Amino acid sequence: MQIGLIQGITLRMTQAYRLPEEFETTRYRLRRAVPGDAPAIFASYATDRAVTRYLSWRPHTQVRETEEFLAAVAAEWEVGQGFPLVVFPRSEPTDLIGMFHPHVDGTTVTYGYVLAARAWGHGCASEVMTWLVEHALIHPAIHRAEAFCDVDNRASARVMEKAGMAREGLLRRLFLHPNVSPAPRDCFIYAKVR
């Protein structure tokens, strides 16, 4: 039984929630991250202190760190728990500008993302997050799409709002951002439900 169609992707009720290995939004192309992406990720954003400020890891100092990360998340895709995706502008198909990383836990999809500084302010995060949230919530097994951000990360808060998520509250001492503080930080939680 067909239940929905989003940009050519048909979902069936009997399928577990998954993302396609490659898809496009209006201005961006996303595909499954592979180990060979390590040098491009390292050069694009993994070493940038400003980019990694609100992430759970410190800037990489060697491409080996990026390779190890990609090896660790590769297994997530196989078991359907996480879907690390690299993103490129459709106008510049070899310019890797970031990563989106949805995680599935039961009926919830939780999102994380990172973009190279050169991609900030162009609407990439909002456009891709909107697509991802819509894709998740048309699947019968998914009832909640959520993301959180540090209370000082106003740009990410705006992205979530533009993607149709509502701020549900403040979660105290939720997440360690080692580039900001040695202690867990307060975060705003955003979600869209069906």
SEDREN-35477 format. One record per residue (C-alpha): x, y, z; chain. Coordinates in pm, 1 decimal. Example, Ala and Ser with C-alpha at 12.3 -4.5 7.8 and 13.67 -1.06 7.14 Angstrom:
<ropas>
+----------+----------+----------+-------+
!        X !        Y !        Z ! chain !
+----------+----------+----------+-------+
!   1230.0 !   -450.0 !    780.0 !     A !
!   1367.0 !   -106.0 !    714.0 !     A !
+----------+----------+----------+-------+
</ropas>
This chain:
<ropas>
+----------+----------+----------+-------+
!        X !        Y !        Z ! chain !
+----------+----------+----------+-------+
!      0.0 !      0.0 !      0.0 !     A !
!    147.4 !    335.5 !   -104.9 !     A !
!    124.7 !    607.9 !    159.9 !     A !
!    309.7 !    907.5 !     27.2 !     A !
!    536.4 !   1057.4 !   -231.2 !     A !
!    802.7 !   1321.9 !   -170.1 !     A !
!   1007.5 !   1427.5 !   -471.4 !     A !
!    975.3 !   1089.8 !   -639.6 !     A !
!   1027.4 !    870.6 !   -333.6 !     A !
!    739.3 !    633.5 !   -265.8 !     A !
!    696.7 !    496.6 !     85.0 !     A !
!    517.3 !    177.3 !    170.4 !     A !
!    359.7 !     93.7 !    505.3 !     A !
!    555.1 !   -228.7 !    551.2 !     A !
!    897.7 !    -65.4 !    520.2 !     A !
!   1110.8 !     46.8 !    814.8 !     A !
!   1201.3 !    413.4 !    797.2 !     A !
!   1511.3 !    472.1 !    585.7 !     A !
!   1654.9 !    752.0 !    380.6 !     A !
!   1749.8 !    708.8 !     16.9 !     A !
!   2123.3 !    677.6 !    -46.5 !     A !
!   2106.7 !    983.9 !   -269.8 !     A !
!   1848.4 !   1259.7 !   -321.0 !     A !
!   1814.0 !   1625.5 !   -410.7 !     A !
!   1639.4 !   1927.5 !   -267.9 !     A !
!   1582.0 !   2237.9 !   -476.9 !     A !
!   1943.7 !   2357.5 !   -450.4 !     A !
!   2138.6 !   2072.4 !   -290.3 !     A !
!   2236.4 !   1712.6 !   -356.1 !     A !
!   2283.0 !   1475.0 !    -64.7 !     A !
!   2425.4 !   1126.0 !    -63.3 !     A !
!   2533.2 !    863.0 !    182.2 !     A !
!   2869.0 !    947.6 !    341.0 !     A !
!   3145.3 !    702.5 !    249.5 !     A !
!   3499.6 !    652.4 !    385.9 !     A !
!   3645.2 !    818.9 !     76.9 !     A !
!   3482.9 !   1148.5 !    185.7 !     A !
!   3732.4 !   1189.9 !    471.2 !     A !
!   3982.2 !   1416.2 !    290.9 !     A !
!   3705.8 !   1646.4 !    160.0 !     A !
!   3537.4 !   1667.2 !    504.0 !     A !
!   3872.1 !   1733.8 !    670.7 !     A !
!   3950.3 !   2013.6 !    425.2 !     A !
!   3597.9 !   2157.8 !    422.9 !     A !
!   3503.9 !   2190.6 !    789.8 !     A !
!   3647.2 !   1932.3 !   1032.0 !     A !
!   3946.0 !   2149.7 !   1129.3 !     A !
!   3752.2 !   2476.8 !   1167.6 !     A !
!   3711.6 !   2592.9 !   1530.1 !     A !
!   3417.5 !   2820.4 !   1446.5 !     A !
!   3232.3 !   2540.1 !   1267.1 !     A !
!   3290.4 !   2284.0 !   1543.3 !     A !
!   3211.2 !   2523.3 !   1831.1 !     A !
!   2871.8 !   2367.7 !   1914.4 !     A !
!   2952.9 !   2009.5 !   1814.4 !     A !
!   3033.1 !   1713.6 !   2040.2 !     A !
!   3389.7 !   1681.8 !   1912.1 !     A !
!   3696.7 !   1899.9 !   1892.6 !     A !
!   3837.8 !   2010.3 !   1556.1 !     A !
!   4028.2 !   1732.5 !   1384.3 !     A !
!   4403.8 !   1772.5 !   1357.5 !     A !
!   4465.1 !   1474.6 !   1128.3 !     A !
!   4259.2 !   1326.5 !    846.0 !     A !
!   4281.3 !    992.3 !   1030.9 !     A !
!   4031.2 !   1127.3 !   1288.4 !     A !
!   3783.5 !   1199.8 !   1010.0 !     A !
!   3840.4 !    854.1 !    861.3 !     A !
!   3772.8 !    693.3 !   1201.8 !     A !
!   3448.4 !    888.3 !   1239.2 !     A !
!   3326.0 !    780.2 !    895.9 !     A !
!   3414.8 !    417.9 !    969.1 !     A !
!   3217.5 !    434.2 !   1295.6 !     A !
!   2900.9 !    577.8 !   1138.9 !     A !
!   2905.4 !    349.3 !    834.1 !     A !
!   2753.7 !     67.3 !   1038.2 !     A !
!   2459.7 !    289.5 !   1141.8 !     A !
!   2332.9 !    297.5 !    784.7 !     A !
!   2342.6 !    -79.9 !    747.6 !     A !
!   2123.5 !   -139.1 !   1054.2 !     A !
!   1893.7 !    159.6 !    990.8 !     A !
!   1984.1 !    353.5 !   1306.1 !     A !
!   2157.4 !    650.2 !   1145.6 !     A !
!   2192.6 !    801.8 !    803.8 !     A !
!   2504.8 !   1020.3 !    766.1 !     A !
!   2467.7 !   1228.3 !    450.3 !     A !
!   2715.3 !   1462.8 !    285.7 !     A !
!   2577.4 !   1767.5 !    105.8 !     A !
!   2685.6 !   1949.2 !   -211.3 !     A !
!   2538.2 !   2250.6 !   -391.3 !     A !
!   2374.4 !   2128.1 !   -712.2 !     A !
!   2554.7 !   2413.5 !   -890.2 !     A !
!   2893.8 !   2286.0 !   -762.2 !     A !
!   2859.0 !   1905.7 !   -747.1 !     A !
!   3209.8 !   1835.6 !   -614.5 !     A !
!   3207.5 !   2097.8 !   -334.4 !     A !
!   3131.7 !   1904.2 !    -14.8 !     A !
!   2993.6 !   2166.3 !    224.7 !     A !
!   2863.4 !   1966.5 !    519.3 !     A !
!   2688.7 !   1669.1 !    669.8 !     A !
!   2339.8 !   1593.7 !    799.2 !     A !
!   2305.8 !   1297.1 !   1033.0 !     A !
!   1953.4 !   1175.6 !   1119.0 !     A !
!   1926.7 !    906.2 !   1388.3 !     A !
!   1622.7 !    680.8 !   1428.0 !     A !
!   1504.7 !    566.5 !   1769.6 !     A !
!   1167.3 !    393.6 !   1758.2 !     A !
!    911.6 !    645.7 !   1635.8 !     A !
!   1149.6 !    945.0 !   1655.4 !     A !
!   1410.1 !   1083.2 !   1418.7 !     A !
!   1671.1 !   1311.6 !   1576.8 !     A !
!   1883.0 !   1539.2 !   1359.5 !     A !
!   2232.8 !   1674.9 !   1378.3 !     A !
!   2418.5 !   1867.9 !   1111.6 !     A !
!   2732.8 !   2065.0 !   1037.0 !     A !
!   2808.8 !   2307.0 !    753.9 !     A !
!   3134.0 !   2462.4 !    639.4 !     A !
!   3151.7 !   2832.7 !    725.5 !     A !
!   3142.8 !   2925.7 !    354.6 !     A !
!   2793.6 !   2767.5 !    338.4 !     A !
!   2651.8 !   2966.4 !    630.9 !     A !
!   2377.8 !   3216.3 !    558.8 !     A !
!   2267.4 !   3069.1 !    224.8 !     A !
!   1968.4 !   2868.4 !    349.9 !     A !
!   2121.6 !   2523.4 !    306.2 !     A !
!   2048.8 !   2399.5 !    657.4 !     A !
!   1688.9 !   2523.5 !    648.7 !     A !
!   1620.3 !   2376.3 !    304.7 !     A !
!   1769.1 !   2036.2 !    383.0 !     A !
!   1619.7 !   2013.1 !    732.4 !     A !
!   1275.3 !   2098.4 !    594.4 !     A !
!   1309.0 !   1815.5 !    340.4 !     A !
!   1432.8 !   1569.8 !    603.3 !     A !
!   1155.8 !   1650.9 !    853.1 !     A !
!    885.0 !   1623.2 !    587.5 !     A !
!   1031.1 !   1295.1 !    464.6 !     A !
!   1032.0 !   1146.3 !    813.5 !     A !
!    682.3 !   1254.5 !    910.9 !     A !
!    511.6 !   1105.1 !    605.6 !     A !
!    632.8 !    759.7 !    711.0 !     A !
!    376.7 !    569.8 !    921.2 !     A !
!    636.0 !    453.7 !   1175.6 !     A !
!    765.0 !    804.8 !   1253.2 !     A !
!    565.5 !   1038.4 !   1475.6 !     A !
!    830.5 !   1283.7 !   1591.4 !     A !
!   1116.4 !   1474.4 !   1426.8 !     A !
!   1341.3 !   1653.2 !   1675.4 !     A !
!   1668.3 !   1838.8 !   1718.9 !     A !
!   1834.5 !   2038.6 !   1991.9 !     A !
!   2088.3 !   2318.2 !   2004.1 !     A !
!   2295.9 !   2500.6 !   2261.5 !     A !
!   2110.1 !   2794.8 !   2413.3 !     A !
!   2366.5 !   3030.5 !   2259.8 !     A !
!   2344.9 !   2879.8 !   1910.1 !     A !
!   2085.2 !   3117.7 !   1767.4 !     A !
!   2158.2 !   3023.7 !   1404.6 !     A !
!   2066.0 !   2658.5 !   1465.5 !     A !
!   1754.1 !   2763.1 !   1655.5 !     A !
!   1641.6 !   2963.5 !   1350.3 !     A !
!   1710.1 !   2665.6 !   1121.2 !     A !
!   1484.4 !   2441.6 !   1328.7 !     A !
!   1208.7 !   2700.7 !   1332.7 !     A !
!   1232.0 !   2743.8 !    954.8 !     A !
!   1205.9 !   2365.6 !    919.5 !     A !
!    867.7 !   2380.3 !   1095.1 !     A !
!    983.7 !   2263.9 !   1436.0 !     A !
!    851.8 !   2428.0 !   1751.7 !     A !
!   1060.2 !   2498.1 !   2059.3 !     A !
!    932.6 !   2264.3 !   2328.7 !     A !
!   1152.2 !   2375.5 !   2612.8 !     A !
!   1487.5 !   2405.4 !   2780.8 !     A !
!   1681.8 !   2092.8 !   2873.0 !     A !
!   1925.8 !   2169.1 !   3152.7 !     A !
!   2280.9 !   2035.0 !   3133.0 !     A !
!   2190.0 !   1819.6 !   2832.9 !     A !
!   2493.4 !   1810.3 !   2610.2 !     A !
!   2868.3 !   1847.7 !   2630.0 !     A !
!   3010.8 !   2092.4 !   2377.4 !     A !
!   3382.5 !   2054.9 !   2458.7 !     A !
!   3474.8 !   2358.1 !   2248.7 !     A !
!   3255.3 !   2579.5 !   2468.5 !     A !
!   3277.8 !   2433.3 !   2819.5 !     A !
!   3404.4 !   2128.5 !   3009.4 !     A !
!   3055.6 !   2089.6 !   3163.1 !     A !
!   2731.4 !   1988.0 !   2987.0 !     A !
!   2539.6 !   2284.4 !   2849.5 !     A !
!   2174.0 !   2385.5 !   2850.3 !     A !
!   1998.0 !   2325.1 !   2519.3 !     A !
!   1669.5 !   2414.1 !   2354.3 !     A !
!   1471.9 !   2117.7 !   2219.9 !     A !
!   1269.1 !   2157.1 !   1900.4 !     A !
!   1026.1 !   1912.2 !   1742.9 !     A !
!    757.5 !   1862.7 !   1483.9 !     A !
!    504.4 !   1583.9 !   1536.6 !     A !
!    217.3 !   1430.8 !   1346.9 !     A !
+----------+----------+----------+-------+
</ropas>
